[in-house]
Amino acid sequence: MQVTVNGEAAELAEGATVAGLVAQRSAGHSRVAVALNGGVVPRSSWERTTLSPGDTVEVLAPTAGG
Amino acid sequence: MTVTETDPVPTGTAVTDPFVLGGRTFTSRLLLGTGGAPSLEALERAVRASGTELVTVALRRVEAASDGAMLAVLDRCGVQLLPNTAGCATAREAVLTARLAREAFGTDWVKLEVIGDEDTLLPDPVELLDAAEQLVDDGFTVLPYTGDDPVVARRLADLGCAAVMPLGAPIGSGLGIRNPHAIALIRELVDVPVILDAGIGTASDAALAMELGCDGVLLATAVTRAREPETMAAAMRHAVEGGRLAARAGRIPRRFSARASTQMQGLPEL
């Protein structure tokens, strides 16, 4: 199925979870936050949150800022 | 406080009164932004030299974000993290970003920025007030970056923001405090801490902010993009302390004519 991850089209297996996506994308980052279709997915819900075709996901991490 | 040649930048010495913000008490009245530093080593040296206890950080897509090393540096410095909502243009984006930052950083403190113009990066007061209200209702400790409009500042304070953070000049401009009267007026109009945010170019700007009655100063670029960030960080620390002490001490009134400080009585006829 096709979803949008961080602004780009991505092909994921059916039944893919937020937890799986984070594991795939967030190497080197411990404090990650995820938005799914404009809402926050709390870390405690990553395992049980499955993605659907057309979903828009943002996987974010800390950086420097003023 | 003892300053020796071998210790040009004393740390951990409180020369000003405690700073209560969001229910916490800080020794330092200088908040430091982490953006723009040439390296992590330079950032760490600047953070330490500044004496800050509260530093801003941001969230970006993982591909563009720095790795975990920056957080390790900040943890090592023992500073509290203050996530920002930099880059947000609407209340909806800013509220979502604050909630994501709460997840990532484990803090409900937020430096709320809602930008209304891409060139000047000036805040959008309508979206800002909307976002501030939502986040206060959601239990956040909201520190909003705002213009120097005293009425907007009062509205933000009335909504329950933990402080108001008016600009001195546009972000990163280094133009100093363009409307000192507005900043002084804001200090008079609100009961929450006033933190001068944005526009600081050099140490005298930070000192002026404190002399105008501000409770703190937030700056990033002036330190991180200085030729010597660590040295400028120390300068800012001393400027904030000096300005605070001067504000408490009470400046003399301005006069149009001279007034001798040496008495005339007993002047010999030579």
Interface residues (C-beta under 8 A of the other chain):
Chain A: N6 G7 R25 S26 G28 H29 S30 R31 V32 A33 V34 A35 G38 G39 V40 P42 R43 E58 V59 L60 A61 P62 T63 A64 G65 G66
Chain B: G33 T34 G35 G36 A37 L43 T56 V57 A58 L59 R60 R61 V62 E63 A64 A65 S66 D67 G68 M70 L71 N84 A86 R92 L96 R99 L100 A101 E103 A104 F105 G106 I171 G172 A220 T221
